[in-house]
């Protein structure tokens, strides 16, 4: 009996090693594909829109995310809008559009989400201009007119937020500075406040997630694939490739350093960053804060679906920043 058991142990051990190595090779490949933009090809659709065959294929090939770019000129935001180049850490350059409506106006600095670029926030920027604010619309590293071709889902992007905020504070004359972030942009703002000690007069955070691990798990759920242990392996290898601890990337912890007025806005049906996760981040913030929930909205913009409610909430937080 013992000899039969021993004969089975070695094949089982070898199989376990093969599965372990295979899982990690796949996780490394997927992490690289999700964090490094390609130079062309069609972008992979959202998980919910993929067929079973395509999902099965992607398990082995990984997604394709071309570098987010736009051919739109600054005049699409406003006739008085100009393009700026801001020097970020390590000599990187960040592209931004600046619409200055006067030294007496507050400046709202807008940061986009994952695998996006600044023109994706044109509806929000135009609404802010209508509210009487000046705006600075920024491309993170890897996107739009900025240098590099990678993303770190809010880790290194926090360095970009800090660099832009300090540039604006030093070189742009406005009485108050408000930071607006969508998804990864919101996370980057929280991390910049926590790690770099920047002090905006207020923040507006849309569709924030609580931890990198949870948002990766949510993507697995959208694919209809069990997240354990794939999500953990993806977070591990993504961090290893870019030199950070993905498990420590927790906006819910960063929010504890947030003491300025904060507006959190979230879609009730968001599958990427759930409402419960956003409320965890909101609960952790220690300053004056407001939470606005938008019904029947997923991981998308809110200003187009609820323009009046969105403008009212944003107008209030801008007013709070000016006090």
Steps between C-alpha positions, in 0.01 A plus 500: 500500500781739591683429173187584299464827690861591433453430127220759492680765703766582242258554207274710722796706613615552142146596396479753783828656393385519137170664599677745731755600236231523230280722716786737570608516135144590403477757780828658396381519138165653596658752738741611229217535246285703740777737608688556174325672210556365149572701186195385307229244438142491621436556867353201682133552585370525855470158669120513499495538120728204425379166365591175672744418218673838528523471879657156465751635250589796720587271790811401306572812292412787733324825407614754244486863613640748245655815641210742570531799266279771353530727199272765649649852535480709820242721329250213544498595866498875446628769265722633778641157586875443459720193515761473775788262561575425865822333609434199723743290709792335319472740207165373375268749335127539562270662246220726624238741369449820695197726482559809712184692581677752721708530816187529714368160389569165669709251301372143462767251392355189335657152491362217286455128564678181399585456129348840419628851419403856579240554227285232661428762767388773260135483617607556861752772404241689294248478784760642739569788264126570489507513881758779481815304582829487315614150404823310448440172318792255539630188324662251736830341399445255214190677370412769247778752447705391803816290481534129585273209398399332824265532795521396864128540583558797727833424668751699291215718373486647850844644425345667195220647710751643746715645220202665330361635826833658594539646152152652517556636850830662401427622146124546460329781687172387656354543849415131547592163347257209468608153382255292298566131436309224329567138605880463478521879503314510831731235645806693379378812677451314828845345475658838419337653808618209716852444364599843370322720752333727246221718639225581251213721612250228406478174305233346279531121475294295255481120487779438751603142589613397847793267423678390185436136590124556523477681168695219333266248661208696357648465151518123547135500604409696185677231297302230681825346629580414865738764636700275735795465452515682166433848640768463763753379242412787266545761774828343607654490153367841402676650799818304438521622142477866603675484835218542752296289740159464337344360817589824684328717237197585714311825442294418809819552702610809305165664575588526869734788407222693324400799714376751240137512382430194286220407261466130424277408206417143404275296274268262683555227238877529459649151443865617495497689829197401701289739700598324823870546418451870431316547828793340681733762354251774583474381861880513535528866396538720805405845365166654401345269242195426287399179324280526188355176363370480142238235425523267200854610415803275462870578462442800276458876505214646703481854364319394180236286673440725802617845383299706749584286804866478399533876453328573832731269694812633326397863546464440874845345539664779296332754725632310805851516353479876473406554866 
